[in-house]
Amino acid sequence: MHFIIHKGIVLTKVSDVNLLVATREAWDDCPYVIFLSPIEATFWRFIENGVEQEEIYKEIESNQKKDVLKSLYNLFIKKMKENGYIIGEED
């Protein structure tokens, strides 16, 4: 399964800060800007590039801090759905 992201969302970096920016196509549905930690930005890049959720979990499982990362990932996905940046899922 992979996630469907809202059209018009751009990941950018300003002064070494990761930001998700809603362009005109997403203004009505998403916050204009949201700050991302470096880990969240990595998660977003995976999703943006169409990496399957199972593959993301495999990457997390191979890390020594897998419990923390899995929790952060699940919270990140929840936050992205609540804010409208992720609009669905596909198998």
GIKABEL-V846988 format. One record per pair of residues at least 6 apart in sequence whose C-alpha atoms are under 7 Angstrom apart, sorted by sequence separation. I is the first residue (numbers start at 1). GAP is how many residues later the second one is. D is the distance in Angstrom with one decimal. If there is no record, write none. Layout:
I:GAP:D
I:GAP:D
//
This chain:
12:6:5.9
13:6:5.9
60:6:5.4
80:6:5.5
81:6:6.4
12:7:5.3
11:8:5.7
12:8:6.4
22:8:6.5
11:9:4.6
22:9:6.7
60:9:6.3
10:10:5.6
11:10:6.3
22:10:4.8
60:10:6.5
9:11:6.5
10:11:5.2
21:11:5.7
22:11:6.3
9:12:5.7
10:12:6.5
21:12:4.6
9:13:4.7
20:13:5.6
21:13:6.7
8:14:5.9
9:14:6.1
19:14:6.5
20:14:5.3
8:15:5.1
19:15:5.6
20:15:6.5
8:16:6.8
19:16:4.7
8:17:5.0
9:17:6.7
18:17:6.0
19:17:5.7
7:18:6.5
8:18:5.3
18:18:5.2
7:19:6.5
18:19:6.6
6:20:6.9
18:20:6.9
18:23:6.6
40:36:6.7
3:44:6.5
2:48:6.3
2:49:6.6
2:50:4.7
1:51:5.4
2:51:5.6
1:52:5.7
31:52:6.8
30:53:5.7
30:54:5.3
29:55:6.1
30:55:6.4
6:78:7.0
6:79:5.2
5:80:5.7
6:80:5.8
5:81:4.3
6:81:5.8
4:82:5.8
5:82:5.7
3:83:6.6
4:83:5.7
4:84:5.0
3:85:5.8
4:85:5.5
3:86:4.3
2:87:5.7
3:87:6.2
1:88:6.7
2:88:5.5
1:89:5.4
2:89:6.4
1:90:4.1
//
